Amino acid sequence: MNIFDIYLDIPAQKFLKKLDLSSSLRIIETIKKLAEDPIPHDSKRIIGEKEKVFRIRVGKFRVLYRVDYENYRVVVINIDYRDRIYK
């Protein structure tokens, strides 16, 4: 049962479109799991952000997202390679 809706911001959508099929499917499957558990045990909170932003690791990729508890929504802010996501 999905409790939270998943929304992708435009930078996340653009990155997934550029990626090869197998990597994008792996990332999408991980994002879908956030609907049931928005803050899994392997997620980390990004320090220094005004809003509570979390990241999850998918191999060499990082997914940054926010959890909106009022509207039951997980908003994926950005997806990128580990060495480029935090810049």
VENFEN-V499119 format. One record per helix or strand of 3 or more residues. SS is the DSSP state (helix for helix, strand for strand). FROM is the first residue (numbers start at 1). TO is the last residue. If there is no record, write none. Layout:
ss=[SS;SS]
from=[FROM;FROM]
to=[TO;TO]
//
This chain:
ss=[strand;helix;helix;strand;strand;strand;helix]
from=[5;10;21;53;61;73;82]
to=[8;18;33;58;68;81;85]
//
